[in-house]
Amino acid sequence: MSDKSQFNELQPKKKKKKSVIGYVIAIVFLSLITLASLGVAYQSVKLYKDEVKKNEETVVEVTYTQEEVDEMVKLAREDAAEQATAGFYAELKDTAENSNGIVSMLRKMYPEYFVYYNNNHYEFVEIDHTIPQANFENENIIASEGFLEYKVDGETQSVKGIDVSKFQGDIDWEKVAASGVKYAMIRLGLRGYETGKLVTDENFKANVEGATAAGIDVGVYFFTQAINPAEAREEAEYVLNEIDGYNITYPIAIDVEDLYNDKARSYNQSKESRTECAIAFMDAVKAAGYNPAIYGNLNTFTKLVEVNKLGEYDKWFALYDTQIYFPYEITVWQYSDKGRIDGIEGDVDLNITFPKK
C-alpha cells in the first residue's frame, strides 16, 4: 500500500477582503505486519489530523513537507509493529499457559492443520474437510476409574475393549470378562519386515478361543508389510484362512505403521502404494463377509496413506491421550498402551468404540 497525503482546499463563506483557505489533512495508514516465523499477522491503522487554528480575523494554514510525511509514516509503522508484537506475545503467552507442551500449543495456533511430532521434527498437514468428519465430541469423553467412556446426556455410548498379542503372555479371559471388557482386537499375525514371510502370532489360537469362550466379542488385526496389492490380497487370504471356524464379530483390521528401518520392505513406500495395498486387503475382507478396518496413528493417516480415499472404511485410531486429536470419523479409539486389566500381567492397550453418525 503506497503512502499519500491529500490536501483539500476549503473556501469560507462571505468573508470580505480576506482570502480564507483551510486545509484538512487526513493520512490513513494500513500496516500489515507479517510475522512469518510464527504464522500470525496483525493490522494497525492510525489516523493523523492537522490542527487548524481559527479565529474571527485569520486562518492559519498548516502544511507538511514530504520529509515530515515520511517521518509520520515511519512512526505509524513502528507504532503498529509494537502493538502487533505485544498482541502476538500476549496471545502466545495465553496459549502456552493453557496448553500441555509444544505440540498442544501448536495445535491450538494452527487449527486447520494436523500438527504432530514425528521423527525429530514437527509435521503440519492440512486437514481435508471433504472427508467424513468426526463422530465424537471431546467434551463427551469421561474418565472413570482409570478408563475412558463416551457419554451423551449421561448415557454411555462407547464399548470397553482391549487389543492383545503374544506380548501380553497367557491371559485369564474369564477375569478379563469380569472386569467389564466387552471385546478384544487380537493380533492374528504379521508379514516379516525383511523376509516377507507370513507368520501367525504365537498366542492367536489361545487368545481367540479364550476370549470367545469367556463371552468377549473378537476382532483381529494383521501387521502388514505388503508392497503391492497382490501381496495385500495374499495377507487377507492368510487371515481369512486362520479365522475359519471362529466367530469374528468385530473388524478385521490391517495394521499400517512406519518402521523407520531402511531394511524394512516398506521403507520409502509411497502413500499411493500403501493406500492401494490397504484397500486391496480391506476389499478382500469385505468380499468374504467381514467388516474391514485400517489401524494407524496420526503419522499413518497423514503421511503413510491417502486418507481421502479411505472414507468408506472403518478406522481404528491410536492416540494415547484423554482427548482425541483427529477430525475424521473413527470406529475404534486406542487411547492407552499402559492399561491394567485383571487377568493380564503388565500393560495392555485400552480401546473404546464410538457410535456411527
NORJO-V507817 format. One record per residue. RES is the residue in three letters. D_LAST is the distance of its C-alpha to the last C-alpha in Angstrom with 1 decimal. Layout:
BEGIN
RES/D_LAST ; RES/D_LAST
END
This chain:
BEGIN
MET/48.8 ; SER/52.7 ; ASP/54.6 ; LYS/57.0 ; SER/59.2 ; GLN/60.0 ; PHE/63.2 ; ASN/63.5 ; GLU/67.1 ; LEU/67.7 ; GLN/70.8 ; PRO/72.4 ; LYS/73.6 ; LYS/77.4 ; LYS/78.7 ; LYS/82.4 ; LYS/83.9 ; LYS/80.8 ; SER/78.2 ; VAL/75.0 ; ILE/72.3 ; GLY/69.0 ; TYR/66.2 ; VAL/62.7 ; ILE/60.9 ; ALA/57.1 ; ILE/55.4 ; VAL/51.7 ; PHE/50.1 ; LEU/46.5 ; SER/46.0 ; LEU/43.0 ; ILE/43.0 ; THR/41.0 ; LEU/40.4 ; ALA/39.4 ; SER/39.3 ; LEU/36.8 ; GLY/34.8 ; VAL/35.6 ; ALA/37.6 ; TYR/39.3 ; GLN/41.4 ; SER/44.5 ; VAL/46.7 ; LYS/50.2 ; LEU/52.6 ; TYR/56.3 ; LYS/58.9 ; ASP/62.7 ; GLU/64.8 ; VAL/67.4 ; LYS/70.4 ; LYS/72.1 ; ASN/75.1 ; GLU/77.4 ; GLU/79.7 ; THR/77.6 ; VAL/74.3 ; VAL/73.4 ; GLU/71.4 ; VAL/68.9 ; THR/67.9 ; TYR/66.4 ; THR/67.5 ; GLN/65.0 ; GLU/65.4 ; GLU/64.4 ; VAL/61.3 ; ASP/60.3 ; GLU/60.7 ; MET/58.6 ; VAL/55.8 ; LYS/56.1 ; LEU/56.0 ; ALA/52.9 ; ARG/51.1 ; GLU/52.1 ; ASP/51.0 ; ALA/47.6 ; ALA/47.1 ; GLU/48.1 ; GLN/45.6 ; ALA/42.8 ; THR/43.6 ; ALA/43.8 ; GLY/40.4 ; PHE/38.8 ; TYR/40.3 ; ALA/39.2 ; GLU/35.6 ; LEU/36.0 ; LYS/37.5 ; ASP/34.8 ; THR/32.1 ; ALA/34.2 ; GLU/34.8 ; ASN/31.2 ; SER/29.9 ; ASN/30.4 ; GLY/32.2 ; ILE/32.6 ; VAL/29.3 ; SER/27.5 ; MET/29.8 ; LEU/29.3 ; ARG/25.5 ; LYS/26.0 ; MET/28.6 ; TYR/26.6 ; PRO/23.0 ; GLU/22.6 ; TYR/23.5 ; PHE/22.7 ; VAL/25.7 ; TYR/26.9 ; TYR/30.2 ; ASN/31.0 ; ASN/34.4 ; ASN/36.5 ; HIS/34.9 ; TYR/32.0 ; GLU/29.5 ; PHE/27.9 ; VAL/25.3 ; GLU/23.7 ; ILE/19.9 ; ASP/18.6 ; HIS/16.3 ; THR/15.9 ; ILE/13.7 ; PRO/9.8 ; GLN/9.6 ; ALA/8.9 ; ASN/5.9 ; PHE/8.9 ; GLU/12.0 ; ASN/15.4 ; GLU/17.0 ; ASN/14.9 ; ILE/16.5 ; ILE/19.6 ; ALA/22.7 ; SER/24.4 ; GLU/27.6 ; GLY/27.1 ; PHE/23.5 ; LEU/20.1 ; GLU/17.5 ; TYR/14.1 ; LYS/14.8 ; VAL/13.3 ; ASP/16.3 ; GLY/18.3 ; GLU/16.4 ; THR/15.6 ; GLN/12.2 ; SER/13.2 ; VAL/15.8 ; LYS/19.1 ; GLY/20.4 ; ILE/23.1 ; ASP/24.3 ; VAL/28.0 ; SER/30.8 ; LYS/34.5 ; PHE/34.7 ; GLN/33.7 ; GLY/36.8 ; ASP/37.3 ; ILE/34.5 ; ASP/35.1 ; TRP/31.9 ; GLU/33.0 ; LYS/33.1 ; VAL/29.7 ; ALA/28.2 ; ALA/30.1 ; SER/28.6 ; GLY/25.2 ; VAL/23.7 ; LYS/21.5 ; TYR/21.1 ; ALA/23.0 ; MET/22.5 ; ILE/26.1 ; ARG/27.9 ; LEU/29.5 ; GLY/31.6 ; LEU/32.2 ; ARG/34.3 ; GLY/37.2 ; TYR/36.9 ; GLU/40.5 ; THR/41.6 ; GLY/38.5 ; LYS/39.2 ; LEU/36.4 ; VAL/36.6 ; THR/35.0 ; ASP/34.3 ; GLU/37.2 ; ASN/35.3 ; PHE/32.6 ; LYS/34.4 ; ALA/35.1 ; ASN/31.7 ; VAL/29.8 ; GLU/32.4 ; GLY/32.6 ; ALA/28.9 ; THR/28.6 ; ALA/31.7 ; ALA/30.4 ; GLY/27.3 ; ILE/24.9 ; ASP/22.2 ; VAL/23.0 ; GLY/21.5 ; VAL/23.8 ; TYR/24.2 ; PHE/27.0 ; PHE/28.5 ; THR/29.2 ; GLN/32.2 ; ALA/32.0 ; ILE/33.5 ; ASN/32.9 ; PRO/30.6 ; ALA/33.4 ; GLU/33.4 ; ALA/29.6 ; ARG/29.9 ; GLU/32.8 ; GLU/30.7 ; ALA/28.0 ; GLU/30.9 ; TYR/32.4 ; VAL/29.3 ; LEU/28.9 ; ASN/32.6 ; GLU/32.4 ; ILE/29.6 ; ASP/31.4 ; GLY/32.0 ; TYR/29.4 ; ASN/26.3 ; ILE/23.5 ; THR/20.1 ; TYR/18.1 ; PRO/17.8 ; ILE/20.9 ; ALA/20.7 ; ILE/23.1 ; ASP/24.2 ; VAL/25.0 ; GLU/27.3 ; ASP/30.3 ; LEU/33.5 ; TYR/35.6 ; ASN/38.5 ; ASP/40.6 ; LYS/41.5 ; ALA/38.0 ; ARG/37.5 ; SER/34.4 ; TYR/36.2 ; ASN/35.7 ; GLN/33.4 ; SER/31.6 ; LYS/28.0 ; GLU/28.3 ; SER/29.9 ; ARG/27.5 ; THR/24.5 ; GLU/26.4 ; CYS/27.2 ; ALA/23.7 ; ILE/22.5 ; ALA/25.6 ; PHE/25.0 ; MET/21.3 ; ASP/22.3 ; ALA/25.2 ; VAL/23.1 ; LYS/20.7 ; ALA/23.9 ; ALA/25.2 ; GLY/22.3 ; TYR/20.5 ; ASN/17.1 ; PRO/18.0 ; ALA/16.9 ; ILE/18.6 ; TYR/19.8 ; GLY/21.1 ; ASN/21.6 ; LEU/21.9 ; ASN/24.9 ; THR/23.4 ; PHE/20.5 ; THR/22.9 ; LYS/26.3 ; LEU/26.2 ; VAL/23.6 ; GLU/22.3 ; VAL/18.7 ; ASN/18.2 ; LYS/19.1 ; LEU/16.7 ; GLY/13.3 ; GLU/13.0 ; TYR/13.9 ; ASP/12.5 ; LYS/13.9 ; TRP/15.9 ; PHE/16.9 ; ALA/20.2 ; LEU/21.1 ; TYR/23.6 ; ASP/22.9 ; THR/21.6 ; GLN/19.2 ; ILE/16.9 ; TYR/18.3 ; PHE/15.8 ; PRO/13.9 ; TYR/11.7 ; GLU/8.6 ; ILE/10.3 ; THR/10.4 ; VAL/13.7 ; TRP/15.6 ; GLN/19.4 ; TYR/20.7 ; SER/24.3 ; ASP/27.2 ; LYS/29.5 ; GLY/28.1 ; ARG/30.6 ; ILE/30.1 ; ASP/32.9 ; GLY/34.1 ; ILE/33.6 ; GLU/36.3 ; GLY/35.4 ; ASP/32.1 ; VAL/28.9 ; ASP/25.5 ; LEU/22.8 ; ASN/19.1 ; ILE/16.0 ; THR/12.6 ; PHE/9.2 ; PRO/6.6 ; LYS/3.8 ; LYS/0.0
END
